[in-house]
Amino acid sequence: MIKIKLSAAIIFCIMMIGCEDLEELTTTVSGKVHTDSCKVVMAVEGEDELFDCLDKISKIDSISICDANLFRGFDIGIGKDSLYKVTMLSFGETYFLAIVDNGVVPDELDTLDHIGFYCESDTLITIHYLNSDTTLLYSIPKEILIEEGVDESGIDIENFIEFRWFTKVYQLLNQYNN
């Protein structure tokens, strides 16, 4: 009986030490999504342009998100308070984006879904398109440097755009910059 209690105490101590070590290895990022029906919030590697990352997913479910090697963490089914919390095991430059599944096909990223992302401010951009200059108010996605063990809060996602318009603006910006 004493051996069992001693073994249980040792296992409990190992578990507690392991949990503290695990907590030091992870980072939690939280914020608020300014919409009523957010499907998922994702932490995406900041190595590529955000559009290129989105181009690599088609389904909006946990299996598809995990299969795409660009994702560092996610929170599915944001609550009624619109708060999210993403626990991450990898670090570096990261985009935070949210998807509202308003599209034609449920659980698939399609043209009518709304994309929101963390950004610091809106930018006025003048684009020459079809022989005229057009001024757009566009929010530029902002990467955040996530460091190991340093929790971040207040990473709010406020502005949303239909995926088809996000795609169009991205294409126009690429044409303008080339």
Backbone as a ProteinNet text record, in pm:
[ID]
protein_1_A
[PRIMARY]
MIKIKLSAAIIFCIMMIGCEDLEELTTTVSGKVHTDSCKVVMAVEGEDELFDCLDKISKIDSISICDANLFRGFDIGIGKDSLYKVTMLSFGETYFLAIVDNGVVPDELDTLDHIGFYCESDTLITIHYLNSDTTLLYSIPKEILIEEGVDESGIDIENFIEFRWFTKVYQLLNQYNN
[TERTIARY]
81.5	0	86.4	195.9	285.4	352.9	388.3	451.6	357.8	229	130.8	117.4	107.6	95.6	220.9	338.8	463	472.3	432.8	434.1	337.3	219	120.3	172	239.2	294.1	404.1	489.2	597.2	538.6	440	374.9	310.1	243.3	178.6	282.7	396.9	502.6	558.5	579.9	629.4	529.6	400.4	296.8	295.5	308.3	304.8	426.2	543.4	662.9	647.7	595.8	574.5	477.4	369.9	271.7	333.6	417.2	482.2	578	653.2	743.8	665.8	553.7	472	418.3	376.5	324.8	431.7	558.7	666.4	695.8	662.7	690.1	581.6	465.1	354.9	334.1	269.2	229.7	81.3	11	-131.7	-153.5	-227.1	-261.8	-413.9	-461.8	-606.3	-648.4	-775.7	-831.2	-980.4	-1034.6	-1177.8	-1197.4	-1296.3	-1335.2	-1461.3	-1456.8	-1568.4	-1669.6	-1732.5	-1840.1	-1919.7	-2041	-2126.8	-2109.7	-2055.8	-2059.7	-1926.1	-1821.2	-1689.2	-1677.7	-1629.1	-1611.5	-1479.3	-1371.1	-1238.3	-1144	-1053.7	-942.3	-816.2	-726.6	-604.3	-480.9	-376.1	-243.1	-167	-122.3	-62	81.5	173.1	312.4	320.6	404.7	420.9	527.8	574.8	680.1	629.6	506.5	446.9	349.5	298.2	186.9	65	-22.3	-141.1	-226.4	-239.5	-319.9	-265.4	-133.4	-73.4	-102.2	-108.5	-142.2	-286.7	-377.8	-519.3	-542.9	-460.3	-473	-447	-383.9	-347.8	-453	-563.4	-671.9	-799.5	-884.2	-1014	-1125.8	-1098.2	-1198.6	-1171.4	-1279.4	-1268.6	-1305.5	-1219	-1238.2	-1102.5	-1102.6	-977	-881.1	-930.1	-841.5	-770.8	-845	-784.9	-686.7	-721.6	-633.9	-502.7	-511.4	-390	-307.1	-371	-297.6	-214.8	-259.9	-182.7	-68.5	53.1	169.1	199	117.6	142.1	83.9	-2.8	-78.8	-9.7	-0.3	66.1	-32.9	-159.7	-261.8	-393.8	-501.8	-633.4	-731.4	-843.9	-955.2	-1081.3	-1153.7	-1274.2	-1397.8	-1500.8	-1627.5	-1619.4	-1587.9	-1574	-1707	-1701.7	-1821.9	-1900.3	-2013.4	-2101.2	-2036.5	-1937.9	-1868.9	-1764.9	-1747.2	-1655.6	-1508.4	-1475.7	-1336.7	-1273.9	-1146.8	-1075.6	-947.4	-896.1	-768.2	-700.2	-582.6	-504.5	-379.7	-358.8	-238	-143.6	-20.5	75	199.2	254.7	379.3	495.8	468.1	575.9	565.5	676.2	684.7	745	748.8	802.8	698.8	722.8	628.8	498.1	385.3	257.6	146.2	58.9	-65.7	-176.9	-274.3	-395.3	-513.8	-589.7	-703.9	-825.2	-941.3	-1067.9	-1147.4	-1226.1	-1311.7	-1455.3	-1544.2	-1687.8	-1742.8	-1803.3	-1849.9	-1987.8	-1991.2	-2115.8	-2136.7	-2048.7	-2043.4	-2151.3	-2138	-2233.3	-2227.9	-2106.8	-2088.3	-2037.9	-2113.2	-2069	-1933.7	-1852.3	-1721	-1618.9	-1641.5	-1541.9	-1514.5	-1388.7	-1352.5	-1391.5	-1495.3	-1539	-1556.3	-1597.1	-1593	-1677.2	-1785.5	-1872.9	-1837.1	-1743.1	-1696.9	-1627.6	-1633.1	-1567.7	-1435.7	-1331.9	-1198.4	-1169.3	-1123.5	-1078.7	-938.5	-860.3	-724.7	-681.9	-582.4	-527.8	-452	-478	-405.3	-397.4	-299.2	-282.7	-364.6	-381.4	-458.7	-500.9	-594.9	-637.7	-544.7	-525.9	-437	-512.8	-496.9	-552.5	-451.5	-495.8	-408.5	-468.9	-389.3	-435	-383.5	-474.7	-441.3	-485.2	-396	-431.8	-494.7	-623.3	-697.7	-793.1	-789.1	-876.2	-867	-744	-715.4	-764.1	-779.1	-814	-750.5	-735.5	-683.3	-801.3	-793.9	-897.5	-833.3	-895.7	-845.7	-929.3	-861.6	-927.8	-887.7	-978.9	-946	-925.1	-804.1	-769.2	-690.4	-723.4	-649	-539.6	-416.4	-304.1	-279.3	-281.3	-255.4	-121.5	-120.2	-0.5	51.3	178.8	242.8	280	275.7	315.9	428.6	532.6	640.5	598.1	576.3	538.2	664.1	689.1	806.3	765.1	851.9	824.5	796.5	682.1	647.2	595.6	582.9	534.5	392	295.3	155.4	123.2	31.9	-11.2	-162.7	-211	-355.6	-388	-515	-557	-531.6	-514	-493.6	-633.1	-698.6	-836.9	-844.5	-947.2	-973.4	-1103.1	-1089.2	-1202.8	-1262	-1180	-1226.9	-1241.1	-1353.1	-1379.6	-1409.4	-1374	-1397.7	-1435.2	-1526.7	-1558.6	-1432.1	-1417.4	-1296.7	-1274.1	-1381.6	-1365.2	-1304.5	-1342.7	-1288	-1146.5	-1119.6	-983.3	-890.1	-937.3	-860.6	-838.2	-943.2	-934	-837.2	-847.3	-757	-612.8	-590.9	-455.9	-400.5	-482.8	-438.2	-407.3	-492.7	-469.6	-342.4	-319.3	-198.2	-73.2	-80.4	33.4	59.2	-48.7	-32.5	28	-19.1	26.6	174.5	214.2	352.4	450.9	402	492.5	518.4
-119.3	0	126.6	122.6	237.2	258.3	147.3	157.6	223.7	187.1	245.5	395.4	437.8	579.8	655.8	595.2	659.1	672.3	566.7	570.9	675.9	683.4	782.8	923.6	945.7	1077.2	1115.5	1019.3	1045.7	1079.8	1003	1028.8	1166.6	1201.9	1332.4	1444.6	1429.2	1531.2	1545.2	1432.6	1436.4	1507.4	1477.4	1542.6	1693	1735.8	1878.4	1949.9	1889.4	1948.9	1954.2	1848	1843.6	1949.3	1973.1	2075.4	2214.5	2242	2372.4	2391	2286.2	2294.4	2315.7	2244.7	2259.6	2401.5	2459	2595.3	2694.7	2669.2	2756.7	2742.5	2626.1	2601.7	2656.7	2688.6	2735.4	2885.5	2943.2	3083.4	3090.8	3170.9	3191	3332.2	3339.3	3467.6	3479.5	3593.4	3610.1	3747.8	3756.9	3883.3	3869.4	3967	3969.3	3977.8	3903.2	3907.7	3993.1	4098.3	4192	4149.3	4035.2	3983.7	3884.9	3855.6	3768	3619.5	3583.8	3442.8	3391.6	3409.9	3366.2	3214.1	3152.1	3006.9	2964.3	3034.8	2994.3	3115	3115.9	3210.2	3127.6	3169.9	3094.2	3181	3116.6	3176.9	3116	3201	3155.9	3207.9	3123.3	3165.1	3292	3383.3	3509.5	3507.5	3389.9	3378.7	3422.1	3387.1	3418.8	3534.5	3581.4	3676	3602	3672.3	3609.9	3543.9	3608.3	3551.2	3415.1	3402.3	3275.1	3165.7	3201.3	3103.7	3057.1	3150.7	3114.9	3030.3	3049.8	2974.5	2824.8	2789.8	2651	2574.5	2639.9	2568.4	2580.9	2481.2	2488.1	2458	2376	2340.5	2417	2450.3	2522.8	2426.8	2330.7	2239.1	2205.9	2147.9	2127.5	2034.8	1933.9	1840.7	1911.7	1986.6	2058.2	2164.9	2233.8	2337.7	2276.5	2162.5	2095.5	2039.8	1995.8	1940	2043.9	2167.3	2273.9	2310.5	2292.7	2309.6	2454.2	2547.2	2688.4	2735.4	2656.1	2702.3	2669	2768.6	2752.5	2725.1	2750.6	2727.6	2782.3	2741.5	2790.2	2773.1	2842.2	2830.8	2820.7	2710.6	2687.3	2710.1	2768.8	2788.6	2896.3	3016.1	3128.2	3150.1	3174.6	3188.3	3314.4	3325.9	3441.4	3572.4	3564.2	3685.8	3731.7	3652.4	3682.8	3683	3622	3614.1	3486.2	3493.6	3374.6	3357.5	3235.2	3205	3096.8	3127.5	3033.8	2997.3	2866.7	2818.9	2768.5	2819.1	2790.2	2721.5	2629.8	2562.2	2608.4	2681.8	2733.6	2885.7	2949.5	3093.2	3160.8	3291	3369	3468.1	3524	3618	3544.1	3599.4	3530.5	3627.7	3586.1	3657.5	3594.4	3674.6	3621.8	3659.4	3557.9	3584	3505.4	3556	3492.4	3469.4	3363.2	3331.3	3318.7	3390	3377.6	3298.5	3184.9	3093.4	3136	3235.5	3284.8	3231.7	3148.1	3109.4	3015.3	2974.6	2887.2	2746.2	2695.8	2559.8	2566.9	2510	2512.6	2443.3	2497.1	2441.1	2441	2520.9	2538.3	2686.2	2719.2	2858.2	2892.6	2974.8	3014	3165.4	3213.9	3356.7	3444.3	3391.6	3473.3	3470.2	3384	3384.4	3516.5	3558	3681.9	3650.1	3724.5	3710.1	3835.6	3816.9	3928.9	3899.2	4000.9	3977.8	4090.7	4060.9	4162.6	4263.8	4391.6	4498.4	4616.9	4700.3	4815.1	4935	4953.4	5068.3	5045.1	5125.7	5122.6	5212	5175	5248.7	5287.9	5410.7	5453.2	5418	5343.5	5299.5	5346.1	5408.4	5447.2	5344.6	5284.6	5180.2	5226.1	5212.6	5243	5117.2	5127.9	5011.3	5055.2	4987.5	5019	5166.8	5213.8	5349.5	5460.1	5429.4	5534.8	5502.6	5605.4	5585.5	5569.2	5466.9	5439.3	5440.2	5508.2	5509.7	5413.5	5320.9	5220.5	5238.9	5211.2	5201.4	5053.6	5016.2	4875	4855.4	4752.3	4718.4	4619.9	4655.8	4569.6	4472.8	4342.2	4244.6	4272	4264.4	4294.2	4166	4137.1	4024.4	4065.6	3966.9	3989.3	3892.6	3940.3	3851.7	3782.8	3652.2	3572.3	3507.1	3530.1	3474.3	3361.6	3264	3146.3	3187.5	3140.6	3162.6	3301.1	3390.5	3526.8	3537.7	3539.8	3548.6	3688.2	3693.1	3819.3	3830.7	3950.9	3973.2	4101.1	4121.2	4241.4	4234.1	4114	4096.8	4085.6	4199.1	4204.8	4201.4	4135.1	4125.7	4202	4318.7	4410.5	4420.8	4419.4	4445.4	4315.9	4302.5	4182.9	4223.5	4136.3	4158.4	4024.2	4026.9	3901.4	3847.8	3716.4	3653.7	3690.4	3701.1	3736.2	3875.7	3971	4105.6	4109.8	4030.2	4018.3	3970	3870.2	3815.7	3922.6	3997.3	4101.1	4212.9	4258.5	4363.4	4313.8	4190.9	4133.7	4131.9	4090.5	4087.2	4227.8	4324.5	4462.8	4519.9	4490.6	4537.9	4478.7	4353.1	4288.9	4350.8	4382.2	4447.9	4585.8	4655.8	4792.5	4794.1	4696.1	4690.9	4637.7	4575.2	4519.3	4615.1
0	0	0	77.7	84	-51.7	-120.9	-252.3	-353	-345.9	-437.4	-412.5	-286.4	-253.8	-296.4	-272.5	-310.8	-462.7	-535.1	-681.6	-733.4	-675.1	-716.7	-691.1	-578.1	-545.8	-644.3	-680.6	-776.5	-913.4	-957.5	-1086.7	-1086.6	-976	-965.2	-975.5	-906.6	-912.5	-1054	-1121.3	-1258.9	-1349.1	-1330	-1410.9	-1386.9	-1262.2	-1231.1	-1291.4	-1280.5	-1339.8	-1491.1	-1551.9	-1696.3	-1743.3	-1667.5	-1705.3	-1700.7	-1599	-1591.1	-1707.9	-1743	-1857.4	-1986.3	-2002	-2121	-2132.2	-2019.1	-2019.4	-2064.8	-2028	-2070.6	-2219.7	-2278.3	-2419.6	-2511.6	-2455.9	-2538.4	-2519.6	-2615.5	-2608.6	-2638.5	-2562.6	-2585.1	-2638.7	-2747.7	-2808	-2802.4	-2755.4	-2742.7	-2791.7	-2819.6	-2866.1	-2888.6	-2955.9	-2985.1	-3135.7	-3182.7	-3323.1	-3331.6	-3410.8	-3418.6	-3525.2	-3500.4	-3584	-3499.4	-3541.6	-3462.8	-3491	-3605.6	-3644.3	-3698	-3622.2	-3667.4	-3659.2	-3764.8	-3771.7	-3709.3	-3743.1	-3696.6	-3694.4	-3596.7	-3594	-3608.9	-3698.5	-3726	-3706.8	-3657.9	-3654.6	-3771.8	-3863.7	-3988.6	-3995.9	-4040.4	-4056.9	-4139.5	-4097.3	-4168.1	-4275	-4312	-4413	-4551.2	-4584.3	-4714.3	-4698.9	-4811.1	-4807.7	-4754.9	-4686.1	-4628.7	-4736	-4851.9	-4959.8	-5001.8	-5012.9	-5053	-4951.7	-4824.6	-4720.9	-4735.6	-4759.3	-4774	-4897.7	-4997.5	-5121.9	-5099.7	-4988.7	-4962.2	-4882.8	-4846.8	-4778.4	-4860.3	-4848.9	-4915	-4815.4	-4717	-4616.1	-4487.2	-4416.6	-4290.3	-4177.5	-4151.6	-4040	-3979.7	-3860.9	-3788.5	-3862	-3931.4	-4002.6	-4117.1	-4196.7	-4309.8	-4263	-4155.7	-4103.1	-4054.9	-3986.5	-3937.4	-4052.2	-4159.3	-4273.6	-4346.3	-4346.5	-4410.9	-4316.3	-4358	-4270.3	-4233.1	-4276.5	-4250.1	-4118	-4060	-3944.9	-3814.4	-3727.7	-3598.4	-3487	-3508.7	-3407.4	-3455.7	-3388.5	-3427.6	-3313	-3323.9	-3230.3	-3314.9	-3299.8	-3379.8	-3294.1	-3354.6	-3285.7	-3179.7	-3220.1	-3128.7	-3056.9	-2925.5	-2844.1	-2871.5	-2804.9	-2824.9	-2781.6	-2692.2	-2649.8	-2751.9	-2858.4	-2968.9	-2929	-2815.1	-2771.5	-2824.1	-2858.4	-2904	-2824.7	-2824.1	-2760.6	-2842.6	-2894.7	-2974.8	-2895	-2870.5	-2804.3	-2911.7	-2907.5	-3014.6	-2958.7	-3038.9	-3003.7	-3089.8	-3197.9	-3282.3	-3285.1	-3316.1	-3296.9	-3418.8	-3416.4	-3526.4	-3575.5	-3694.7	-3754.8	-3787.3	-3742.7	-3753.1	-3788.9	-3881.5	-3909.6	-3827.1	-3787	-3723.1	-3809.7	-3850.8	-3936.5	-3889.7	-3924.8	-3889.7	-4016.7	-4016	-4130.2	-4081.7	-4148.7	-4126.2	-4244.1	-4215.5	-4319.8	-4370.1	-4458.8	-4518.4	-4658.6	-4701.3	-4841.8	-4887.6	-5011.9	-5078.2	-5020.2	-4998	-4947.4	-4802.9	-4707.1	-4567.5	-4550	-4460.3	-4423.6	-4536.7	-4640.6	-4746.4	-4763.7	-4789.6	-4814.4	-4957.5	-4971.3	-5104.8	-5113	-5228	-5257.9	-5165.6	-5108.7	-5025.3	-4876.6	-4837.3	-4698.4	-4668.7	-4544.6	-4503.9	-4434.7	-4471.1	-4414.5	-4333.1	-4212.4	-4129.9	-4082.5	-4055.5	-4010.7	-3918.5	-3837.4	-3749.3	-3834.1	-3809	-3876.6	-3781.7	-3801.7	-3713.5	-3757.5	-3887.5	-3934.5	-4078.6	-4120.2	-4259.4	-4341.1	-4465	-4553.7	-4679.2	-4721.7	-4849.5	-4957.4	-5055.2	-5162.7	-5294.5	-5378.7	-5511.9	-5610.8	-5683.6	-5779.8	-5918.9	-6015.4	-6153.6	-6213.3	-6246.5	-6294.4	-6404	-6516	-6630.6	-6670.3	-6688.5	-6735.1	-6642.6	-6514.8	-6420.2	-6284.8	-6204	-6069.1	-5973.6	-5892	-5793.2	-5655.5	-5561.3	-5424.8	-5341.7	-5276.1	-5192.7	-5047.5	-4959.4	-4817.5	-4789.8	-4760.1	-4746.5	-4618	-4544.9	-4424.7	-4461.8	-4435	-4469.4	-4353.6	-4380.9	-4273.3	-4205.7	-4073.7	-3994.8	-3930.9	-3954.5	-3888.3	-3745.9	-3657.1	-3518.4	-3487.9	-3420.3	-3379.1	-3250	-3258.7	-3142	-3086.6	-2957.8	-2892.7	-2799.7	-2786.2	-2703	-2559	-2507.6	-2368.2	-2334.5	-2433.3	-2408.2	-2461.2	-2370.2	-2409.7	-2462.7	-2558.5	-2619.4	-2604	-2581	-2575.4	-2651.1	-2677	-2749.7	-2899.1	-2952	-3096.4	-3158.3	-3172.6	-3218.5	-3370.9	-3419.4	-3563.1	-3589	-3649.2	-3660.5	-3800.3	-3901.8	-4037.8	-4116.4	-4185	-4265.5	-4408.5	-4501.3	-4642.8	-4704.9	-4803	-4872	-4937.2	-4935	-4988	-5134.6	-5211.9	-5354.2	-5369.1	-5282.1	-5289.9	-5234.7	-5132.7	-5081.6	-5193.3	-5269	-5380.9	-5487.8	-5520.1	-5623.6	-5581.6	-5457.8	-5409.4	-5412	-5370.8	-5372.8	-5515.3	-5610.9	-5750.5	-5801.4	-5767.5	-5810.8	-5748.8	-5620.7	-5554.7	-5619.1	-5655.7	-5724.2	-5860.1	-5933.5	-6063.9	-6045.3	-5944.9	-5918.4	-5878.5	-5799.1	-5749.6	-5852.5	-5958.2	-6060.5	-6172.9
[MASK]
++++++++++++++++++++++++++++++++++++++++++++++++++++++++++++++++++++++++++++++++++++++++++++++++++++++++++++++++++++++++++++++++++++++++++++++++++++++++++++++++++++++++++++++++++

